[in-house]
């Protein structure tokens, strides 16, 4: 028996809405996989999940106090690489607007602690279309945009990095402030068997930043 047209349309809508949700769930790493990956990296698997930042002194970072957003940190891994403390986690950002509550992004992030002090900044992997969303327009950043409350030190940091920074590698979201730098690929989860590759890339970015501070 053929389904009526409205039934087919409803079924199609449900399927279209359900596929992203299913892919999101399937794309979430398991605790067992993350534990195994941490062991291979010589790092410590600390916690399955928590709602607050891994460290209370992360408050200088913009993403930790973003209005209308909440943050969930899962699969916390920590340790020391070279001369810096590092934490790895999967970060879910949710936006709350009125009665709406939805996932804005979900990504694997690396958080580095440095002995040097960074200006407060956020580097996003897109060029905002609204002029109100761009604080500092630096041609050397190409497809990225830099935002900072105090523009001069943030701009100076990236001008010193020069046009070779992030050349050929897009999609990075980087935030810094005080002794902390957070590096992630926006809306991208690293599979556990690729976590080492992600950490290597993220650390290279962090070391480039630290070298010019």
C-alpha positions as CSV (number, residue, x, y, z in Angstrom):
1,X,0.0,0.0,0.0
2,X,1.5,3.3,-1.0
3,X,2.0,6.0,1.6
4,X,0.2,9.3,1.2
5,X,2.3,12.2,0.0
6,X,2.2,14.0,3.4
7,X,3.4,10.8,5.1
8,X,6.3,10.6,2.7
9,X,7.2,14.2,3.3
10,X,7.0,13.8,7.1
11,X,9.2,10.7,6.9
12,X,11.8,12.5,4.8
13,X,11.9,15.4,7.3
14,X,12.4,13.1,10.2
15,X,15.1,11.2,8.3
16,X,16.9,14.4,7.4
17,X,16.8,15.7,11.0
18,X,17.8,12.4,12.4
19,X,20.9,11.7,10.3
20,X,22.9,14.6,11.8
21,X,22.0,13.6,15.3
22,X,22.9,10.0,14.6
23,X,26.3,11.0,13.1
24,X,26.9,13.3,16.0
25,X,26.4,10.4,18.5
26,X,28.4,7.9,16.5
27,X,31.2,10.5,16.1
28,X,31.7,10.8,19.9
29,X,34.8,8.9,21.1
30,X,34.4,6.3,23.9
31,X,36.1,6.5,27.2
32,X,37.8,3.2,26.5
33,X,39.3,4.5,23.3
34,X,40.4,7.7,24.8
35,X,42.0,5.9,27.8
36,X,44.0,3.7,25.4
37,X,45.1,6.7,23.3
38,X,46.2,8.6,26.5
39,X,48.3,5.6,27.5
40,X,50.0,5.5,24.1
41,X,50.8,9.2,24.3
42,X,52.3,8.8,27.8
43,X,49.5,11.0,29.3
44,X,47.0,10.5,32.1
45,X,43.3,10.0,31.5
46,X,41.7,12.1,34.2
47,X,38.0,12.3,33.9
48,X,35.0,11.1,31.8
49,X,33.3,14.5,31.8
50,X,32.7,17.7,33.7
51,X,30.8,20.9,33.1
52,X,33.3,23.4,34.3
53,X,36.8,24.3,32.9
54,X,39.6,21.9,33.7
55,X,41.3,24.7,35.6
56,X,39.8,27.6,37.5
57,X,42.4,30.0,36.2
58,X,41.2,29.6,32.6
59,X,38.8,32.5,33.2
60,X,41.0,34.9,31.2
61,X,40.0,33.0,28.1
62,X,37.1,34.4,26.2
63,X,35.4,31.1,25.6
64,X,35.2,30.4,29.3
65,X,32.9,33.4,30.0
66,X,30.9,33.6,26.7
67,X,27.4,34.9,27.4
68,X,24.6,32.6,26.3
69,X,26.8,29.6,26.1
70,X,27.7,26.6,28.3
71,X,30.6,24.2,27.9
72,X,31.0,20.5,28.6
73,X,34.4,19.0,28.8
74,X,34.6,15.2,28.2
75,X,37.5,12.7,28.2
76,X,40.0,14.9,30.0
77,X,43.6,13.9,29.4
78,X,46.6,15.7,30.9
79,X,50.4,15.5,31.1
80,X,53.6,17.3,30.1
81,X,55.1,17.6,26.6
82,X,58.5,19.2,26.1
83,X,58.4,22.1,28.6
84,X,54.7,22.7,28.8
85,X,51.7,21.3,30.6
86,X,49.0,20.1,28.2
87,X,45.4,19.0,28.5
88,X,43.3,17.3,25.8
89,X,39.5,17.1,25.9
90,X,36.5,17.0,23.7
91,X,34.6,20.3,24.1
92,X,30.9,20.7,23.5
93,X,29.6,24.3,23.2
94,X,25.9,24.8,23.6
95,X,24.1,28.0,22.9
96,X,21.0,29.2,24.8
97,X,18.8,31.8,23.3
98,X,15.3,32.2,24.8
99,X,13.8,28.8,24.9
100,X,16.2,27.3,22.4
101,X,19.1,25.2,23.5
102,X,21.3,23.6,20.8
103,X,24.8,22.3,20.2
104,X,26.8,25.1,18.5
105,X,30.0,23.1,18.1
106,X,31.8,19.9,19.2
107,X,35.5,19.6,18.8
108,X,38.7,18.1,20.2
109,X,40.9,20.7,21.9
110,X,44.4,20.9,23.2
111,X,45.1,23.4,26.1
112,X,48.7,24.4,26.7
113,X,50.1,26.2,29.7
114,X,53.1,28.4,29.1
115,X,55.7,30.2,31.3
116,X,55.0,33.2,29.1
117,X,52.1,35.6,29.1
118,X,49.8,35.9,26.1
119,X,47.5,38.8,25.3
120,X,43.8,38.0,25.3
121,X,42.7,37.0,21.8
122,X,40.4,34.7,19.8
123,X,41.4,33.6,16.2
124,X,38.5,32.1,14.3
125,X,38.7,30.1,11.0
126,X,36.4,32.3,9.0
127,X,35.9,35.9,7.9
128,X,32.7,37.2,9.6
129,X,30.3,38.8,7.2
130,X,29.2,41.4,9.8
131,X,31.6,44.3,10.3
132,X,30.7,44.2,14.0
133,X,32.3,40.7,14.3
134,X,35.8,41.7,13.2
135,X,38.0,43.6,15.6
136,X,41.3,43.3,13.8
137,X,41.7,42.7,10.1
138,X,45.2,41.4,9.3
139,X,45.8,40.4,5.7
140,X,48.5,37.9,6.8
141,X,45.8,35.8,8.5
142,X,44.1,35.1,5.2
143,X,41.0,33.0,5.9
144,X,41.1,33.7,9.7
145,X,39.8,36.6,11.7
146,X,41.3,38.0,14.9
147,X,39.2,39.3,17.8
148,X,40.5,40.9,20.9
149,X,39.3,43.5,23.5
150,X,42.8,45.0,23.6
151,X,43.6,45.2,19.9
152,X,47.2,46.4,19.9
153,X,49.0,43.5,21.8
154,X,46.9,40.9,20.0
155,X,47.7,42.4,16.5
156,X,51.4,42.7,17.4
157,X,51.5,39.0,18.3
158,X,50.2,37.9,14.9
159,X,52.2,40.5,13.0
160,X,55.4,39.0,14.5
161,X,54.3,35.6,13.5
162,X,54.0,36.8,9.9
163,X,52.3,35.4,6.8
164,X,53.8,31.9,7.2
165,X,51.7,31.2,10.3
166,X,48.9,28.7,9.5
167,X,49.9,28.7,5.8
168,X,48.2,25.8,4.1
169,X,46.3,24.7,7.2
170,X,42.8,26.0,7.7
171,X,40.0,25.4,10.2
172,X,42.0,26.2,13.4
173,X,40.3,28.0,16.2
174,X,42.9,29.4,18.7
175,X,42.3,31.3,21.9
176,X,44.8,32.7,24.3
177,X,45.1,34.7,27.5
178,X,47.5,34.8,30.4
179,X,49.5,31.6,30.5
180,X,47.0,29.6,28.4
181,X,46.6,28.8,24.8
182,X,43.7,26.6,23.5
183,X,44.0,25.1,20.0
184,X,41.3,23.1,18.2
185,X,39.9,22.5,14.7
186,X,36.5,24.1,14.8
187,X,33.7,21.5,14.8
188,X,36.1,18.6,14.3
189,X,36.5,15.6,16.6
190,X,39.8,13.7,16.4
191,X,39.4,10.0,16.4
192,X,41.4,8.3,19.1
193,X,43.8,6.7,16.6
194,X,44.4,10.2,15.2
195,X,44.8,11.9,18.5
196,X,48.6,11.9,18.3
197,X,48.5,13.6,14.9
198,X,46.2,16.3,16.2
199,X,48.3,16.9,19.3
200,X,51.4,17.2,17.2
201,X,49.8,19.8,14.9
202,X,48.3,21.7,17.9
203,X,51.6,21.8,19.7
204,X,53.5,23.1,16.7
205,X,51.0,26.0,16.6
206,X,51.4,26.6,20.3
207,X,55.2,26.6,20.0
208,X,55.1,29.1,17.1
209,X,53.0,31.4,19.3
210,X,55.2,31.0,22.3
211,X,58.4,31.7,20.3
212,X,57.3,35.3,19.5
213,X,55.8,36.3,22.9
